[in-house]
Amino acid sequence: MNDGIKERIVITNNELTEIETRFSNEMHVRRYALAKMFAEGKVLDVACGCGYGTFLLQKSEFVKKIIGIDKSEEAIMWARKNFGTDKTTYNITDIKDYDTGVAEIDTVVCLEAIEHLEDPKILFDLVLRSKAHTVLLSYPIKKTKHYNKFHLHDITLEDIKRLFIPLFNIMDTYEYFKEFEFVVLKRI
C-alpha cells in the first residue's frame, strides 16, 4: 500500500454492509436483553418476527410462559423451527385480531413495531384486552417514515403518553445511541 492509505481503515463495501448489518442486529438483540430484565410471568411478544427475541426473553427465570405473535406465516414457521422451547408458543395472527382468551398476560413486549401499525391505538387495545400490568416497547426516536416505506408513523414519547396515560405510568425510558427509545410502562 502506498503512504496515502496508511493508518486508515480500509474495507470493502461488502465488509461495510456486513458490519452495519451486524451492528443493527446486535442493537436489536440488546433491546430484547433490556426487555428481559423487566419481563415477568406470562409474556406476549408482539410482532415477534423470526422469534429470536422471544427466545431470549424466555431465558429469564421470571418469565413463566411466552407467546410470540406475528402476522407473517413464514416468520412464525421460522420461529417455531429455530426458537421453540417448552416455554414458548408462536402464533400467526395480526395483533388487532389476537385473542388472549381467559388467560391474562402479565407483560406485553413490542419492540420496533408500533411505528408499523396502521393505528398505534391497536397496541393499546391489545394491552387492555390482555389485562397486562407491564408494557415494554421501543421505537425509532428520529423521523423514519420518509425513507422507510414500512414505517407508517414517527412515534414520540408524547404519543406514548397520549396512548397509555392515565391507565399506565411511565416508569423508565432508555435511549440507544440517540436512535431508539425503550419505554417501561406499569399499570396504575
N, C-alpha and C positions, 0 to 999 in steps of 0.2 A: 504494500500500500504506500501511496505517496504521503508526504508530510501534511497535505491539506486535509486528510481524513483521520489523522491520528487523534486520539483522545476524544473521539466522538462515538456515539452509539450508532453502529452500523447494522441495520436489519433490513430484511426484505419486506415488501408489502404483505406477503403471506404471513410472515412471522408477526408483523404488527397486528394484523387482523386476528391471529391466534391469541396474542397477548390481550388484546381488547376484549375478545370473547371470554377468555378465561377470567379476566378481572370482573367483567359484568356478571358472569355466573357465580363467582366467588362472593360478590357483594350480595346477590340474591340469597345465597345459602346462608350468609351471615345474618340477614334479616330473619330468616327462619330460625337460626340459632338464638337470636334475641327473643323471638316469639316463644321458643321452647322454655325460656326462663319464666314466662308468665302463664303459659297454658297449663290447665289442670282439669281433671275429671274427664267428662265426655266432651270431645273437641270436634268441631266441624271446620274443615279446611275448605274454604270457598274458592272455586276456580283453581283447584289443586294441580291442574296441568298433568304432567307425567308422573307425579307422585313423590318426587324426591323430598320435597318439603314436608309432606305428610309423614313420610318415613322418618325423617329427622325428628319431628315433633313426638312421634310415638316412643322414641327412646327415653323420654322423660319419665321418671318414676311417678310423677304426679299425674300423668296422662293415663287414664284407665282404658279408654277406647277412643279411636279417632276415625272419623268418616271424611273422606275426601270426595268432593263433588266437582264435576266439570261437565260441560255440555259436549265436549269432544269425545266421541266414542274411541277414536284412535288413541288419544291421550290416556283415557281410563284403561284401555286394554294394556297399554304400556305399563301403567302404574301397577295394575294387578299382577302382571308378569314379573316386573322387576323390583317392586317395593311392597309386595303383600306380606303381611305378618298376621299373627293371631290377634293383634290389637287394631288392625286396620281393615277398613271396608272402603271400597271405591264405587261410587255410583255415577252413572251417566244421567245427568239432569241439568236443566237450567235452574239457576238459583231462584228465579221467580216461581218455579213450579215445585221446588223441593219441599216435601212434607216431612217434618221431623217425627210425625206420629205422636204417640202419647209420651214418648221419652223426651225429657228436656235435655238441652245442650248446656254445658257449663261455660265453654269458651268458643267463640267464633273467631277464626283467623281468616283474614282477607288481605293478602299481600299482593300489591300491584295489580289489582283487578277492578277496584271501584271506578277508575277512570275509563274502563271499558264498558260499563253498564249504560244502557240507554237512559235509565233514570237511576241515579245513585240511591234514591229512596227504596229501591228494590232490596238493597242490602239491609237497610234499617228494618223493613218489613220482615225480612228473614230472621233478623235478630229478635224481633218481638215474637214471632211465631215460635222460635226455638226456646224462648224464655232464658236466653243466655245472660249470665251476670258479668261476663268479661268479653270485650271485643278488642282484638289486636289487628291493626290494619296499617298498611303503608301505601304510599303513592308518591309519584314524582313531585318534587317541590316546584321545579321550573315548568313553564308552559311547554307542552309537548304535542298538543293535538294538531298544530300547524305542520308538523313534519312526521308524526306517527299516525298513519291512517287508522290504526286500531284504537287510538285514544279518542274518546268522544267528549271528554271533559278535562279541563285543567282544574284539579282539586286543590283547595287550600284548607288550612286549619279552620278557617271561618266556615267553610262548607261543612266540615265535620261537626263543628259546634251546632250549626243550624239543624243538621240531621239528628244528632243524638242527645242534645241538651233540651229539656230538663230531665230526661229519664236516666241519663248517664253523666258521670263526671269524667273529665279528662284527668287521669292520674299522672301521666307522664308522656313526654314526647322526646324523640331522639332524631337527630339528623345524621344522615350518612353522606359525607363529602358534599354537602350542600346540594345533593341531588334527590334524595328521598327522605320523607318524613315517616317515622314509625310512631304510632299513637296507641296508648293503652287507655281503654275506657272501662269504667266499672259502673254497674247499675246502682242507682241510688236506692 
